[in-house]
Amino acid sequence: MSNSFTQTKSTSWFTRLKNALSGIVAGILFVIAATGLLFWNEGRAVKTATALAEGAGLVQTIDPNNIPADAAGKLVHFSGELIPTGIPQDTLFPVVAAPQGALRLERNVEMYQWEESTETKTVKKLGGSEERTTTYTYSKKWSDKKIDSSSFKEPSGHENPPMSVTSETFGVESGVVGQVKLTGSNISGLGKEQPLIPDDQMRRAVQQRFGNGLTVTASGAVLEVRTDPQTSTVGDLRISYSSGDADIVSAIGQLDNNTLIPFATSNGRTISMFREGAASARQMFDDAISNNTMWTWMIRFGGFVAMVMGFKMVFSIVGVLGDVVPFIGNVFRFATGLAAFAIASVLSTMVIGIAWIYYRPVLGFSIIGIGLLLAGAALYLGKSKARQSQFDTNAQPV
C-alpha cells in the first residue's frame, strides 16, 4: 500500500455559490458568538479584579504552626514546609511509586503509530469553477495521543491499534503545612518534574502486564515495549515516569477547621491560591492581577479574530461572484478581507465599550465624558485657530 496519494476534485461555480450562501449563516453565528464572548469577558475581568481587590484588603498573614484563634473563617496567607500525606503510586503497575515526599507521579506513554498529513493546492478557473488537488501522505511517529486512523482518507494499510496503556497522573490525597491541611487537588500540581529512572523491578512489572509476546527493555529513563526488539513497529509503546515535589509552599484561602478552602468574596467569586516557594500575600495578589489582565487581553484578541473570521465568511460570496474572472475574485477577496477587519475592529471596540458601561457604569460614562470633552476642546481650539488665522489675514496692510 502506497504511503502517499493525490486526489483532485472540481467544484462548479454554482456549487461554490451555494456553499458561500451557507457560509453567510455560519459567519453570522461566528459574529454573534464573538460578540457574546467579548461581552462576557469584560464582566469576568471586572468581577475577578473586584474580588482580588477585596481579597487584598482582607487577607492576613499567619504562622501555620501557631494558628490564631480568630483566624477561622477569614482569608489568610501563609508560607511553610509542605509535608505530603502518603506516596503517589501507579494503580496499573503498583510497584511503581514516587519517591518519599513527592506530590505526584506521572506516567507518560507514547505509541508508535500512523499519522496522516495533507497538502492542498487550489486553482480557480475562468468561469468561476475551482479545482482542488489534495495530497495525502502517511508516516509513522511517536505520539502521546491515540491517532484515529478510521478518519484517514486511506485507512487501509494504515490502521492504528488501540492504546492499551495511556498517560495518567497520580497525586497525593492531602498535605500539611504546620497545622493547616491542604487538599491533594490543590498541591499535586506544584513542583518541578524530575525523571524517575526505571529499575529491573519496574521492567518486570511492565513485562508481566504485556506478557511474553512483547519485549520490554529499559533505555535510559524509558521503558520500551516492542514487538521486534530491533526496530519500531506500529503499536509499540514508550513508557516513562516522572515525579514532582515542593519543599516550601505559599497559599491563600479560608480556614475551616484548620483545612484551607476557597474564600468566597462579596460578588460570589472565590479566592484560592497556591504556589511553590515562599511568597508574600502582596506578591501572590499582584501575580493574580497580572494573570487576570493577561487572560482578558487574550480573550479579547480571540474574540476579535473570531469576529474577523465571521465577517470574512459573510463576505465570501463576493469573492465567489468575482471568481468568474479569477483575478477579479482575488481583488474582491482582498477588499472584503480589509472590510471584515475594519468592521470587526469597530464592532469589537463598541462591544467592549458597552460592556464597560454595563459592568462599570461610572468608569464607562467617565471615559465617554472625557472623550467628549477632549473632542469638544479640539473642536474649540480648531475654531479659535481658524478665527485667529482669518483675523491675521484681514489685519495685513494692503
C-alpha positions in Angstrom: 0.0 0.0 0.0 1.4 3.4 -1.0 2.0 5.9 1.7 1.1 8.8 -0.5 -1.7 9.5 -3.0 -3.3 12.5 -4.7 -7.0 13.3 -5.1 -8.3 16.0 -7.5 -11.8 17.5 -7.1 -13.6 20.0 -9.2 -16.3 22.3 -7.9 -18.6 24.2 -10.2 -19.3 27.9 -9.8 -22.9 27.3 -8.8 -21.9 24.8 -6.1 -19.4 27.3 -4.7 -22.2 30.0 -4.6 -24.4 27.6 -2.7 -21.6 26.9 -0.2 -20.9 30.6 0.1 -24.6 31.2 1.0 -24.4 28.6 3.7 -21.2 30.3 4.9 -23.1 33.5 5.4 -25.2 31.8 8.1 -22.2 30.3 9.7 -20.4 33.7 9.6 -23.3 35.4 11.3 -23.2 32.8 14.1 -19.5 33.4 14.4 -20.1 37.1 14.8 -22.8 36.5 17.4 -20.6 34.1 19.4 -17.7 36.5 19.3 -19.9 39.4 20.5 -21.1 37.3 23.4 -17.5 36.2 24.2 -16.2 39.8 24.3 -19.1 41.0 26.4 -18.8 38.1 28.9 -15.0 38.6 29.1 -15.4 42.1 30.3 -17.8 41.0 33.1 -15.4 38.2 34.0 -12.4 40.6 34.2 -14.3 43.1 36.3 -15.7 40.6 38.7 -12.3 38.9 39.1 -10.5 42.3 39.6 -13.1 43.4 42.2 -12.8 40.1 44.1 -9.0 40.3 44.1 -9.1 43.9 45.3 -11.4 42.9 48.1 -9.2 39.9 49.0 -6.1 42.0 49.0 -7.7 44.3 51.6 -8.9 41.4 53.8 -6.0 38.9 53.8 -3.9 38.5 56.9 -0.6 36.6 57.1 -0.5 33.9 59.8 2.0 31.4 61.2 0.8 28.0 60.1 2.5 26.4 63.1 0.6 28.6 65.5 -2.8 29.4 64.1 -4.6 32.4 65.8 -7.9 31.5 67.5 -9.7 34.2 65.5 -8.4 33.1 62.1 -11.3 30.7 61.4 -13.5 31.7 58.5 -11.1 34.5 57.5 -8.9 35.0 54.4 -5.4 34.0 55.4 -2.0 33.7 53.8 1.0 31.6 55.0 4.2 30.0 53.8 5.9 27.0 55.2 7.3 23.5 54.7 4.8 21.1 53.0 4.6 17.5 54.2 2.6 15.3 51.8 0.3 12.6 53.2 1.1 9.2 51.5 3.1 8.3 48.5 1.7 8.6 44.9 1.5 5.1 43.3 0.6 3.8 39.8 -2.6 1.9 40.1 -1.9 -0.2 36.9 1.7 -1.0 38.0 1.6 -0.9 41.8 5.3 -1.5 42.2 5.9 1.9 40.6 5.8 4.7 43.2 7.1 8.2 43.5 10.0 8.9 46.0 9.2 9.8 49.6 7.9 13.3 49.9 6.7 13.6 46.2 3.4 15.3 45.4 2.6 13.4 42.3 3.7 10.5 40.0 3.2 10.9 36.2 3.0 8.1 33.8 3.9 9.3 30.3 3.0 6.9 27.4 3.7 7.3 23.7 2.7 4.9 20.9 4.3 4.4 17.5 1.5 5.0 15.0 0.5 6.2 11.6 -0.2 9.9 11.0 -1.9 11.5 8.0 -0.8 14.8 6.7 -2.4 16.7 3.8 -1.3 19.4 1.4 -3.9 21.1 -0.7 -3.5 23.3 -3.8 -6.4 25.3 -5.2 -6.7 26.6 -8.8 -9.5 28.9 -9.8 -10.5 28.7 -13.4 -12.2 31.0 -15.8 -16.0 30.8 -15.3 -15.8 30.5 -11.5 -15.1 26.8 -11.1 -12.4 25.6 -8.7 -10.0 22.6 -8.9 -8.6 21.4 -5.6 -5.7 18.9 -5.5 -5.0 17.3 -2.2 -2.0 15.1 -1.5 -2.4 12.7 1.5 0.9 11.4 3.0 1.2 8.8 5.7 4.2 8.5 8.0 4.9 6.8 11.4 5.6 8.8 14.5 5.6 8.5 18.3 2.6 10.3 19.8 1.3 10.5 23.3 -2.3 10.7 22.0 -4.2 8.0 20.1 -4.4 8.9 16.4 -7.8 7.8 15.0 -6.8 6.0 11.7 -10.5 5.4 10.9 -10.8 9.0 9.8 -7.9 8.7 7.4 -8.7 9.2 3.7 -7.0 5.9 3.0 -7.2 3.8 6.3 -6.4 0.5 4.7 -2.8 -0.4 5.4 -2.5 2.5 7.9 -4.5 1.1 10.9 -3.5 2.1 14.4 -4.2 -0.4 17.2 -5.9 0.6 20.4 -3.7 2.3 23.0 -3.6 -0.3 25.8 -1.9 2.0 28.3 -2.3 5.8 28.4 -0.7 8.6 30.3 -2.0 9.3 33.8 -1.2 11.4 36.8 -1.4 10.1 40.4 -1.4 12.7 43.2 -1.3 12.7 46.9 -4.5 12.8 48.8 -3.5 15.8 51.0 -0.6 17.5 52.7 0.0 19.7 55.7 1.9 23.0 56.3 2.3 23.3 60.1 -1.3 22.8 61.4 -3.0 23.6 58.1 -4.3 20.8 55.9 -4.3 21.2 52.1 -6.2 19.0 49.7 -4.3 16.9 47.2 -6.0 18.5 44.2 -4.6 21.9 45.2 -1.0 20.8 45.8 -0.4 17.8 43.5 0.4 20.1 40.5 3.2 22.1 42.4 6.9 21.5 42.0 9.2 20.7 39.1 9.2 17.4 37.3 12.0 15.0 37.9 12.5 11.9 35.7 12.2 8.6 37.5 14.8 6.1 36.3 13.2 2.6 36.0 14.8 -0.3 37.8 14.5 -4.0 37.0 11.5 -4.5 39.3 9.6 -1.9 37.3 10.6 -3.5 34.0 9.5 -6.9 35.2 6.1 -5.5 36.3 5.5 -4.0 32.9 6.7 -7.2 31.2 4.2 -9.2 33.2 1.4 -6.8 32.2 2.0 -7.3 28.5 3.0 -11.0 28.6 5.8 -12.8 26.7 4.5 -11.7 23.3 6.2 -8.3 23.7 9.7 -7.4 24.8 10.2 -4.8 27.5 13.6 -3.1 27.8 14.9 -0.1 29.7 16.6 2.6 27.7 17.7 5.5 30.0 14.5 6.8 31.7 12.2 5.0 29.2 10.7 1.5 29.2 10.3 0.4 25.6 7.5 -2.2 24.8 8.3 -3.6 21.4 7.1 -6.4 19.1 10.5 -6.5 17.4 13.5 -5.6 19.7 15.5 -4.4 16.7 13.1 -1.9 15.1 10.0 0.1 15.9 6.6 -1.3 14.9 3.2 0.3 14.8 1.7 -0.3 18.2 5.0 -0.2 20.2 5.0 1.8 23.4 7.4 4.0 25.2 6.6 4.4 29.0 8.4 6.8 31.2 7.8 8.2 34.7 8.4 11.5 36.5 7.6 12.9 39.9 7.1 16.4 41.3 7.8 17.8 44.8 7.9 21.1 46.5 9.5 21.7 49.9 8.2 25.2 50.6 4.7 26.4 49.5 2.7 29.6 49.9 -1.1 29.6 50.0 -4.1 31.9 50.4 -7.6 30.8 51.3 -10.1 30.5 54.1 -9.6 28.3 57.2 -12.3 25.9 58.0 -11.4 23.6 60.9 -7.7 24.1 60.0 -8.4 23.0 56.4 -7.8 25.6 53.7 -10.8 26.0 51.4 -11.7 28.7 48.8 -12.7 32.1 50.2 -16.0 33.5 48.8 -15.9 37.2 48.1 -19.0 39.5 48.3 -19.6 39.3 44.5 -19.6 35.5 44.5 -16.1 34.9 43.2 -13.7 32.7 45.1 -10.0 33.1 46.0 -7.8 30.1 46.3 -4.0 30.4 45.5 -1.1 28.0 45.8 2.5 28.4 44.6 5.8 26.8 45.2 8.3 28.7 47.3 8.0 31.5 49.9 5.9 34.4 48.6 4.2 37.3 50.3 0.5 37.9 50.1 1.1 41.0 48.0 3.3 39.1 45.5 0.6 36.4 45.1 -2.2 39.0 44.6 0.0 41.0 42.2 0.6 37.8 40.2 -3.2 37.0 40.2 -4.0 40.5 39.0 -1.4 40.3 36.2 -2.8 36.9 35.2 -6.3 38.3 35.0 -5.1 41.1 32.8 -3.3 38.6 30.5 -6.4 36.4 30.1 -8.5 39.5 29.5 -6.4 40.5 26.6 -6.0 37.0 25.2 -9.8 36.5 25.2 -10.3 40.0 23.6 -7.9 39.0 20.8 -9.6 35.6 20.4 -13.0 37.3 20.2 -11.7 39.8 17.7 -10.2 37.1 15.5 -13.4 35.1 15.6 -15.3 38.2 14.6 -13.0 38.9 11.6 -13.4 35.2 10.5 -17.2 35.6 10.8 -17.3 38.7 8.6 -15.0 37.1 6.1 -17.4 34.2 5.8 -20.3 36.6 5.4 -18.4 38.4 2.6 -17.0 35.3 1.0 -19.9 35.2 -1.6 -18.5 38.5 -3.1 -15.2 36.8 -3.9 -17.0 33.8 -5.4 -19.1 36.1 -7.6 -15.9 37.7 -8.8 -14.2 34.4 -9.5 -15.9 34.2 -12.9 -12.6 36.0 -13.7 -10.1 34.7 -11.1 -8.1 37.9 -11.0 -11.2 39.9 -10.1 -12.2 37.4 -7.5 -8.8 37.8 -5.8 -9.2 41.6 -5.8 -12.7 41.3 -4.3 -11.4 38.9 -1.7 -8.7 41.3 -0.7 -11.1 44.2 -0.4 -13.7 42.2 1.6 -10.9 41.0 3.9 -10.0 44.6 4.7 -13.6 45.4 5.2 -14.0 42.5 7.6 -11.0 43.6 9.5 -12.3 47.2 9.7 -15.9 46.3 10.7 -14.6 43.8 13.3 -12.3 46.4 14.8 -15.2 48.9 15.2 -17.8 46.4 16.4 -15.5 44.6 18.9 -14.4 48.0 20.3 -18.1 49.0 20.6 -19.0 45.7 22.3 -16.1 46.2 24.8 -17.2 49.8 25.4 -20.8 48.9 26.0 -19.7 46.1 28.4 -17.6 48.6 30.3 -20.7 50.8 30.7 -22.8 47.8 31.7 -20.3 46.4 34.2 -18.6 49.7 35.2 -21.1 52.5 34.6 -19.2 55.2 36.5 -15.9 54.4 34.8 -17.5 53.8 31.4 -19.5 57.1 31.4 -16.5 58.9 32.8 -14.4 57.7 29.8 -17.1 58.7 27.4 -17.4 62.1 29.1 -13.6 62.6 28.9 -13.7 61.7 25.3 -16.5 64.2 24.6 -14.6 66.9 26.5 -11.4 66.2 24.5 -13.4 66.2 21.3 -15.1 69.5 22.3 -11.8 71.0 23.3 -10.2 70.0 20.0 -13.1 71.5 18.1 -13.0 74.7 20.1 -9.3 75.1 19.6 -9.7 74.4 15.9 -12.3 77.1 15.5 -10.3 79.5 17.6 -7.2 78.9 15.5 -9.3 79.3 12.3 -10.7 82.7 13.6 -7.2 83.9 14.6 -5.9 82.9 11.2 -8.7 84.8 9.5 -8.1 87.8 11.7 -4.4 87.8 11.0 -5.2 87.7 7.3 -7.6 90.6 7.4 -5.2 92.7 9.5 -2.4 92.5 6.9 -1.8 96.0 5.4 -2.6 96.5 1.8 
